[in-house]
């Protein structure tokens, strides 16, 4: 699964990395993004732009917002068999920019947090799905989920799932505004190459979503 991640890159760097149509406003660095919190996504619209969304997919047919708490992740293997995700896969895809993500390694009763990021330090993008929910007496809520897959060798030492990190050459296909068939999309949802990622232990600071500071991504002192 993916339950926490970071996004600390400057706006211009994100514009260059993701070929955004316009430079976004400068964004505050986020070191410990947690489910139900606001995130930034690049939806498959005609113009490639960063948009705010809530992490935890609320389908447009939902009766209550709370359903989003159970839909922070979507398994790549079941996207076409779950009606909640099938239509979104075909029509409402997005990139979710990040600099790194966290997983916890279990050792008996203890769980030690690790930070996983690209070796070259570049930002990357999770494969995501988005939707908009229209509550009866409030403003519409845009939301998203992160797709997960089998782990690569780096993440397998920590967890049995990992988020789908799309390579740059897959961005155009994933962000195609027109509907696409699962046959065109599912081959993209594979583990990211192990050689391009590294993981290191970090402080228990990240265990609490209330902690939003650079210390969350600093290597732990052994």
Rosetta blueprint (number, residue, H / E / L):
1 X L
2 X L
3 X L
4 X E
5 X E
6 X E
7 X E
8 X L
9 X L
10 X L
11 X H
12 X H
13 X H
14 X H
15 X H
16 X H
17 X H
18 X H
19 X L
20 X L
21 X L
22 X L
23 X L
24 X L
25 X L
26 X L
27 X L
28 X L
29 X L
30 X E
31 X E
32 X E
33 X E
34 X E
35 X L
36 X L
37 X L
38 X E
39 X E
40 X E
41 X E
42 X E
43 X E
44 X L
45 X L
46 X L
47 X L
48 X L
49 X L
50 X E
51 X E
52 X E
53 X E
54 X E
55 X E
56 X L
57 X L
58 X L
59 X L
60 X L
61 X L
62 X L
63 X L
64 X L
65 X H
66 X H
67 X H
68 X H
69 X H
70 X H
71 X L
72 X L
73 X E
74 X E
75 X E
76 X H
77 X H
78 X H
79 X L
80 X L
81 X L
82 X L
83 X H
84 X H
85 X H
86 X H
87 X H
88 X H
89 X H
90 X H
91 X H
92 X L
93 X E
94 X E
95 X E
96 X E
97 X E
98 X E
99 X L
100 X E
101 X E
102 X E
103 X E
104 X E
105 X E
106 X E
107 X E
108 X L
109 X L
110 X E
111 X E
112 X E
113 X E
114 X E
115 X E
116 X E
117 X E
118 X E
119 X L
120 X L
121 X L
122 X L
123 X L
124 X E
125 X E
126 X E
127 X E
128 X E
129 X E
130 X E
131 X E
132 X E
133 X E
134 X L
135 X L
136 X L
137 X L
138 X L
139 X L
140 X L
141 X E
142 X E
143 X E
144 X E
145 X E
146 X E
147 X E
148 X E
149 X E
150 X L
151 X L
152 X L
153 X H
154 X H
155 X H
156 X H
157 X L
158 X L
159 X L
160 X L
161 X L
162 X E
163 X E
164 X L
165 X E
166 X E
167 X L
168 X H
169 X H
170 X H
171 X H
172 X H
173 X H
174 X H
175 X L
176 X L
177 X L
178 X L
179 X L
180 X L
181 X L
182 X H
183 X H
184 X H
185 X H
186 X H
187 X H
188 X H
189 X L
190 X L
191 X L
192 X L
193 X L
194 X H
195 X H
196 X H
197 X E
198 X E
199 X E
200 X E
201 X E
202 X E
203 X L
204 X H
205 X H
206 X H
207 X H
208 X L
209 X L
210 X L
211 X L
212 X L
213 X L
214 X H
215 X H
216 X H
217 X H
218 X L
219 X E
220 X L
221 X L
222 X L
